[in-house]
Amino acid sequence: GVLRVGNAIVGDDTKQLPVSDADELYATRGEGSASRVAYTSYEAVCGQGGVAGDGVVPLDWTQLEGSRQIQLEGVLHSINEAGTTIATDRWYGSDGVIDRWLPAVLEEAGINSKGSEKSGAFGLSDLQNWVQGVLQS
């Protein structure tokens, strides 16, 4: 299988000046910054906050033995900045990010972009319909 993971944020529990809209919101709510929110999340998952991850899950905790690893620089876990309603185009399902991991998934499934398929794999159109359904839910 293919495992896609992001490593957009290194957790940091120090107080910082806001550098993004999300940081402004976190500061207003008393949470500090995106990296401070990530620190809290990572610490809850693995006991260490100062590690890299997708803003919610530490990178090291996403590495499943035996799976093909795709590390996506700058990619976030959530469709919004974690814990906010601020939309982001840096999440796993955004158009520009899907293009970075879907070809590897299709390759692993034995499906190429020309529509020829391995025996036992479902068709490219089936995969496209499934992805579309996931993104709309």
Buried (B, 14 or more C-beta within 10 A) or exposed (E): EBBBBBBBBBBBBEEBEBEEEBBEBBBEEEBBBBBBBBBBBBBEBBEEBBBBBBBBBBBBEBEEEEEEEBBBEEBBBBBEBBBBEBEBEBBBEBEEBBEBBBBBBBEEBEBEEEEEBEEEBEEBEEBEEEBEEEEEE
